[in-house]
């Protein structure tokens, strides 16, 4: 999971909102395709939850490749046309694992990828590819405080962990002995659009490596000055 910066709402949403009797099922055809296109662009081509590749296209069976998710469920009575509430998510069929849209849990999520601006600083990846998301409660950080969200979305399904670990191994190898300039260019490569799958793992490791290298450089300079 990573922070998603939402852009302006597509104009059609307001038209639906002002149309008497219109509900989410009224949104079809070109309007729905345009919503998918804009969501996909905002999310740099990654599922809002597991960060696998998604597209705004249609697959061979005629189904959309990814689904539009209402973070606040439509059954909650929330405005179905509220743009910040809409996310593009994968269908969640992955080696018989049920993640994201297909995840069986019905718990209400508390972490919001398009609202929690500090999300990227609260996501942590362990050596085996496990994801943890810290919560902030009462102004204090709670390690792995969003475990329930991770479980609900099945984000530590073994295939996802294995895929994240493969990215981590590749990044660690590439960052071995790299100077800060090289680390920054690696970070840029993992930040473009479309963003590589599981880019959050790579960005997490590269940011950590960069801050360590910079701190080490400062210590060396202080020692030299002293
Ligand atoms: Zn997903």
Boltz pocket constraint, residues with backbone or C-beta under 6 A from the ligand:
constraints:
  - pocket:
      binder: B
      contacts: [[A, 47], [A, 48], [A, 49], [A, 50], [A, 51], [A, 52], [A, 89], [A, 90], [A, 91], [A, 92], [A, 99], [A, 100], [A, 101]]
      max_distance: 6.0
